[in-house]
């Protein structure tokens, strides 16, 4: 993987950086941002990390997660380099309109691209943004410490479904093997990611599973689940507790696509789509103004949920008929 030379030059020559990632962050967003920040700090740079929604409880085991801030001094960006990781436009980090900064950089691996960024390094074929950060560190010739290795391992593990998804390649295994050699502990990470749930989060999953519907969409079977605001209130949870819930129905052998609708206000829904094999849900998400990867994509929409479900099922049906 070739890292843009101009990106390397900027990281070496500039002094002040702000790293940002998307709203509703998951492991790749958080791990990539923290790892890059730790690397720049080792190069004696002034670095801040901004994620609007902060670090969800399930990721608070990550080393140095306390450097993540949930507020941003927009005015200060004019003298700083802004690096957006794991997404590719200000809207995804929670800002409408233009962000004025000294230089803007995008490091991302999503299929749906935007035109934002003075420097755009986008690798849709890459399994995770964390993998891109790994190669960037190699080019910068910075020593990967155990804390950096742990953040990168989590970033890559989350976006490959802990090495279960179709984007898991020999390159991924070679990379995480090196990260383990440098101090990442797979067992400790797995316990924190998958075996440290709160009771309230488990109860939210039970509520969600009670909404499960399976629909025939042409040759494809689509599992639909729903999480409402009432469910959050009943279980004492919030949106951050839904991490990875959209993947659960993929456990069923007959399910090709899983769609989770999470309520985010009156008649407002965030859809998280997951698929198996060659079913490209990113194309469906794009039709609703969203985006993502072939097997993992999403969008936000408003309206009557039953009508939205029907429309999504119809669009997935077209995928199966192609």
Buried (B, 14 or more C-beta within 10 A) or exposed (E): BEBBEEBEEBBEEBEBBBBBBBBBBBBBBBBBBBBBBBBBBBBEBEBBBBBBBBBBBBBEBBBBBEBBBEEBEEEEBEEBBBBBBBBBBBBBBBBEEEBEBBBBBBBBBBBBBBEBBBBBBBBEEBBBBBBBBBBBBEBBEBEBBEBBBBBBBBBBBBBBBBBEBBBBBEEBEEBBEBBBEBBBBBEEBEEBBEEEBBEBBEBBBEBBEEBBEBBEBBEBBBBBBBBBBEBBEEBEBBBBBBBBBBBBBBEEEEBBBBBBBBBBEEEEBBBBBBBBEEBBBBBBBBEBEBBBBBBBBBBBBEEEBEEBBEBBBEBBBEBBEE
